[in-house]
Amino acid sequence: MSDQTQSHIAVLIPCYNEEITVGRVVAEFKSELPSADIYVFDNCSTDATSAKAREAGAKVILSPRKGKGFVVQQMFDSIEAEWLIMVDGDATYPASHARMLLSETIKNEVDMMVGRRVTPCEELEKAYRPMHQFGNRVVCGLIGTAFGSPIKDVFSGYRVFNRAFAKTVPLRAAGFEIEVEMTLQALSKGYRVEERDVPYGSRPEGSKSKLNTYRDGMIVLWTFASICRSYRPGLFFGIFALLFALASVVAGAAPVIDYIEFHYVYKLPLAILATGLAVLAAISAAIALLLHTQLKYHNENHKLFRRLIR
């Protein structure tokens, strides 16, 4: 990779209270990509994160809205570069793989390259919180079902983006669910997403994770459902239509049998319930069809917008 290419690269490091590790992260990326611009976005830290980042040679930008999602939105809005590398400031990702990720992104014309975390078995317990691996598999399984993607690590904080992605992808997430939203938005809008293996280690002694496994897990699932509703409405409302239709058949079986045998419906409440469920199924199916058609035109307009940005 030439120095001329590197001059169009921005390394973006979102941080909250990472004074122990941020200097090391900045120094390693400066060594690996000496011509790239390195920015540390300090998200309301109460320690010496900003000072350590400046000492290491980074440009520090204050990010006043608390939450990683808001930081990423600010990054994409404010930084102008051809290629953007986002990495957490906790020293768990190796700078030595930045060139490989960037080269693969450029060579394969990828919009978002994800550093798929690989950790030796003996370090898994230290590197991941309880339930983290299980949650990652569950969410990746849901994404595979809903979006047909083979992605294996939806929570990785080590990613490379091209300018078109950064300037056109709509983001709303406030917190750590931002990685899930970026992935789902990319898949739903036809951006090209790929993964490459990168080593992932545990935090250094004294550095603490800001994640809350169960709270953040629920937020992630809610984000997934919300994006599916907006960007896979045919699937989302189609499932409800199917469930209502099946429930209508079950509820209506007894009244139908009554009418066949006695030419009279004795189980009138079940007949009313079955009718109501059938109406809900029809409404859900109509909503699915209408929103799917609307989404088609939305995606076409978005593709035109991406062409203008390119």
PLY file of the C-alpha trace (Angstrom):
ply
format ascii 1.0
element vertex 310
property float x
property float y
property float z
element edge 309
property int vertex1
property int vertex2
end_header
0.00 0.00 0.00
1.50 3.36 -1.03
1.85 6.48 1.12
-0.46 8.24 -1.33
-3.19 5.70 -0.53
-2.54 6.08 3.19
-3.08 9.84 2.97
-6.72 9.14 2.21
-7.16 6.96 5.31
-8.65 7.98 8.65
-8.32 5.78 11.72
-11.28 6.42 14.03
-11.06 5.39 17.68
-14.18 5.84 19.85
-13.23 6.01 23.54
-14.80 6.27 26.95
-12.40 6.14 29.92
-9.61 4.32 28.09
-6.58 6.17 29.53
-4.78 2.87 30.16
-4.93 1.67 26.55
-5.63 4.55 24.15
-2.02 5.74 23.93
-0.86 2.27 22.97
-3.60 1.92 20.33
-2.75 5.29 18.77
0.98 4.54 18.74
0.51 1.14 17.11
-1.70 2.51 14.33
0.67 5.44 13.72
3.48 2.93 13.32
1.43 0.70 11.01
-0.10 3.52 8.92
2.28 6.48 9.30
0.57 8.68 6.68
-2.99 8.08 7.91
-4.90 10.57 10.05
-5.73 9.21 13.50
-8.71 10.58 15.40
-9.77 9.76 18.95
-13.39 10.59 19.72
-13.62 11.11 23.47
-17.15 10.28 24.58
-17.42 12.17 27.89
-14.47 10.45 29.54
-13.80 11.33 33.19
-10.16 10.21 33.11
-7.08 11.24 31.11
-8.17 9.60 27.83
-7.89 12.83 25.81
-4.50 13.75 27.26
-3.04 10.29 26.61
-4.37 10.30 23.05
-2.84 13.71 22.30
0.49 12.65 23.80
0.50 9.66 21.44
-0.11 11.92 18.43
-3.84 11.59 17.76
-6.27 14.36 16.92
-8.82 14.42 19.73
-12.45 15.31 19.04
-14.91 15.61 21.90
-18.16 13.70 21.45
-20.70 15.10 23.95
-23.64 12.72 23.34
-23.06 9.64 25.48
-23.27 6.35 23.63
-21.09 4.61 21.05
-23.81 4.88 18.41
-23.83 8.67 18.67
-20.02 8.68 18.41
-20.09 6.64 15.19
-22.70 8.95 13.72
-20.48 11.95 14.54
-17.48 10.19 13.01
-19.24 9.53 9.72
-20.68 13.07 9.59
-17.48 14.96 10.40
-14.54 13.01 8.94
-13.66 13.28 5.26
-11.53 10.40 3.99
-11.59 7.85 1.20
-11.24 4.95 3.63
-12.17 4.85 7.31
-10.86 2.32 9.80
-12.85 2.07 13.03
-11.27 0.31 16.00
-12.03 0.22 19.71
-9.61 1.97 22.02
-9.24 -0.94 24.45
-6.18 -2.56 22.79
-7.98 -5.83 22.01
-7.54 -5.54 18.23
-4.13 -5.66 16.50
-3.03 -2.70 14.39
-0.85 -5.14 12.45
-3.94 -6.39 10.57
-5.07 -2.93 9.42
-3.15 -3.10 6.14
-4.58 -6.51 5.33
-8.17 -5.42 6.03
-7.71 -2.25 4.00
-6.07 -4.03 1.08
-8.85 -6.63 0.98
-11.46 -3.86 1.11
-9.90 -2.00 -1.83
-9.10 -5.09 -3.90
-12.57 -6.63 -3.57
-14.45 -3.29 -3.77
-16.10 -3.91 -0.42
-18.22 -1.25 1.30
-17.70 -2.59 4.82
-15.00 -5.05 5.85
-15.47 -6.65 9.27
-12.57 -7.93 11.33
-13.95 -11.31 12.41
-12.56 -11.99 15.88
-10.51 -15.14 16.40
-9.35 -16.00 19.92
-7.37 -19.04 21.13
-9.44 -21.39 23.29
-7.30 -20.74 26.36
-8.06 -17.00 26.19
-11.80 -17.17 25.44
-12.91 -16.74 29.04
-10.87 -13.56 29.48
-11.62 -12.08 26.07
-15.42 -12.50 26.11
-18.03 -11.82 28.73
-20.44 -14.59 29.78
-23.14 -15.19 27.14
-21.30 -12.97 24.62
-20.37 -15.81 22.27
-23.84 -17.34 22.56
-25.47 -13.97 21.86
-23.25 -13.45 18.83
-24.26 -16.84 17.40
-27.96 -16.16 18.03
-27.93 -12.74 16.36
-25.83 -13.99 13.42
-28.30 -16.86 13.01
-31.20 -14.40 12.92
-29.37 -12.25 10.38
-28.68 -15.30 8.24
-32.36 -16.22 8.27
-33.73 -12.72 7.67
-31.10 -11.33 5.28
-29.47 -14.43 3.80
-26.01 -13.41 4.98
-23.27 -15.81 6.18
-21.76 -13.19 8.53
-20.23 -14.76 11.65
-19.28 -11.79 13.85
-21.83 -9.02 14.07
-20.36 -7.39 17.20
-16.81 -6.76 15.99
-15.56 -3.22 16.62
-12.78 -3.48 14.02
-14.13 -2.41 10.62
-13.09 -0.69 7.40
-15.53 1.47 5.42
-15.36 3.29 2.14
-16.51 6.90 1.90
-19.74 6.04 0.09
-20.87 3.83 2.98
-19.95 6.35 5.67
-21.78 9.19 3.93
-24.94 7.37 2.87
-25.81 4.74 5.48
-28.56 5.99 7.85
-27.77 5.27 11.52
-29.99 5.79 14.55
-28.60 3.50 17.27
-27.34 5.22 20.41
-25.25 2.56 22.14
-23.31 -0.65 21.58
-25.99 -1.97 19.25
-24.46 0.28 16.58
-22.41 -2.62 15.11
-25.61 -4.62 14.59
-27.35 -1.65 12.99
-24.44 -0.96 10.61
-24.45 -4.60 9.53
-28.21 -4.78 9.01
-28.37 -1.43 7.21
-25.57 -2.56 4.90
-27.25 -5.86 4.11
-30.70 -4.37 3.65
-29.46 -1.71 1.22
-27.23 -3.91 -0.89
-23.83 -2.73 0.34
-21.08 -5.29 -0.06
-20.01 -6.75 3.29
-17.19 -9.22 3.88
-15.24 -10.57 6.85
-11.61 -11.44 7.47
-10.13 -13.14 10.52
-8.23 -10.98 13.01
-6.79 -11.98 16.40
-8.78 -10.75 19.39
-7.35 -10.60 22.88
-8.41 -9.73 26.39
-8.21 -6.25 27.85
-4.99 -5.29 29.65
-4.95 -5.35 33.43
-6.93 -2.43 34.87
-9.02 -1.84 31.75
-12.75 -2.48 32.20
-15.46 -3.26 29.67
-18.47 -0.92 29.46
-20.84 -3.65 28.21
-23.82 -4.95 30.16
-24.49 -8.42 28.75
-28.23 -8.69 29.43
-29.27 -5.05 29.05
-27.28 -4.58 25.84
-28.48 -7.99 24.61
-32.11 -6.91 24.88
-31.32 -3.64 23.10
-29.61 -5.57 20.29
-32.63 -7.86 19.82
-34.96 -4.84 19.81
-32.73 -3.16 17.22
-32.82 -6.31 15.07
-36.63 -6.47 15.24
-36.95 -2.75 14.49
-34.69 -2.93 11.42
-36.45 -6.06 10.18
-39.77 -4.24 10.50
-38.43 -1.31 8.48
-36.18 -3.09 5.95
-37.70 -6.58 5.72
-41.39 -5.70 6.07
-42.50 -8.57 3.85
-40.86 -11.07 6.17
-41.75 -9.24 9.40
-45.47 -8.74 8.73
-45.66 -11.94 6.71
-44.76 -13.91 9.84
-47.59 -12.20 11.74
-49.99 -12.92 8.87
-49.01 -16.60 8.95
-49.39 -16.83 12.74
-52.81 -15.15 12.66
-53.91 -17.43 9.81
-52.82 -20.58 11.66
-54.53 -19.40 14.86
-57.69 -18.69 12.85
-57.68 -22.22 11.44
-57.22 -23.73 14.92
-59.96 -21.58 16.47
-62.34 -22.13 13.57
-61.97 -25.91 13.34
-64.58 -26.69 16.01
-67.28 -24.32 14.65
-66.75 -25.71 11.13
-67.13 -29.28 12.42
-70.31 -28.23 14.26
-71.77 -26.79 11.08
-70.88 -29.87 9.01
-72.45 -32.25 11.55
-75.42 -30.24 12.83
-75.87 -27.41 10.29
-75.62 -25.07 13.26
-72.71 -23.37 15.04
-72.83 -24.08 18.76
-69.37 -22.66 19.53
-70.17 -19.11 18.49
-67.35 -17.41 20.50
-64.76 -19.55 18.71
-66.33 -18.69 15.37
-66.09 -14.97 16.16
-62.48 -15.38 17.31
-61.58 -17.27 14.14
-63.15 -14.57 12.00
-61.25 -11.82 13.84
-57.96 -13.67 13.48
-58.60 -14.20 9.77
-59.19 -10.46 9.35
-55.92 -9.70 11.19
-54.11 -12.17 8.95
-55.48 -10.45 5.84
-54.54 -6.98 7.17
-51.00 -8.14 8.05
-50.55 -9.67 4.60
-51.75 -6.44 2.96
-49.35 -4.36 5.09
-46.48 -6.71 4.16
-47.24 -6.31 0.45
-47.62 -2.51 0.58
-44.47 -1.92 2.64
-42.45 -4.32 0.51
-43.42 -2.34 -2.58
-42.59 0.94 -0.85
-39.21 -0.43 0.26
-38.39 -1.35 -3.33
-38.72 2.28 -4.43
-36.83 3.49 -1.34
-33.87 1.22 -2.17
-33.86 2.40 -5.78
-33.65 6.03 -4.63
-30.89 5.12 -2.18
-28.85 3.51 -4.96
-29.10 6.72 -6.99
-27.95 8.71 -3.96
-24.95 6.38 -3.52
-23.97 6.98 -7.15
-23.93 10.73 -6.55
-21.71 10.29 -3.46
-19.29 8.06 -5.34
0 1
1 2
2 3
3 4
4 5
5 6
6 7
7 8
8 9
9 10
10 11
11 12
12 13
13 14
14 15
15 16
16 17
17 18
18 19
19 20
20 21
21 22
22 23
23 24
24 25
25 26
26 27
27 28
28 29
29 30
30 31
31 32
32 33
33 34
34 35
35 36
36 37
37 38
38 39
39 40
40 41
41 42
42 43
43 44
44 45
45 46
46 47
47 48
48 49
49 50
50 51
51 52
52 53
53 54
54 55
55 56
56 57
57 58
58 59
59 60
60 61
61 62
62 63
63 64
64 65
65 66
66 67
67 68
68 69
69 70
70 71
71 72
72 73
73 74
74 75
75 76
76 77
77 78
78 79
79 80
80 81
81 82
82 83
83 84
84 85
85 86
86 87
87 88
88 89
89 90
90 91
91 92
92 93
93 94
94 95
95 96
96 97
97 98
98 99
99 100
100 101
101 102
102 103
103 104
104 105
105 106
106 107
107 108
108 109
109 110
110 111
111 112
112 113
113 114
114 115
115 116
116 117
117 118
118 119
119 120
120 121
121 122
122 123
123 124
124 125
125 126
126 127
127 128
128 129
129 130
130 131
131 132
132 133
133 134
134 135
135 136
136 137
137 138
138 139
139 140
140 141
141 142
142 143
143 144
144 145
145 146
146 147
147 148
148 149
149 150
150 151
151 152
152 153
153 154
154 155
155 156
156 157
157 158
158 159
159 160
160 161
161 162
162 163
163 164
164 165
165 166
166 167
167 168
168 169
169 170
170 171
171 172
172 173
173 174
174 175
175 176
176 177
177 178
178 179
179 180
180 181
181 182
182 183
183 184
184 185
185 186
186 187
187 188
188 189
189 190
190 191
191 192
192 193
193 194
194 195
195 196
196 197
197 198
198 199
199 200
200 201
201 202
202 203
203 204
204 205
205 206
206 207
207 208
208 209
209 210
210 211
211 212
212 213
213 214
214 215
215 216
216 217
217 218
218 219
219 220
220 221
221 222
222 223
223 224
224 225
225 226
226 227
227 228
228 229
229 230
230 231
231 232
232 233
233 234
234 235
235 236
236 237
237 238
238 239
239 240
240 241
241 242
242 243
243 244
244 245
245 246
246 247
247 248
248 249
249 250
250 251
251 252
252 253
253 254
254 255
255 256
256 257
257 258
258 259
259 260
260 261
261 262
262 263
263 264
264 265
265 266
266 267
267 268
268 269
269 270
270 271
271 272
272 273
273 274
274 275
275 276
276 277
277 278
278 279
279 280
280 281
281 282
282 283
283 284
284 285
285 286
286 287
287 288
288 289
289 290
290 291
291 292
292 293
293 294
294 295
295 296
296 297
297 298
298 299
299 300
300 301
301 302
302 303
303 304
304 305
305 306
306 307
307 308
308 309
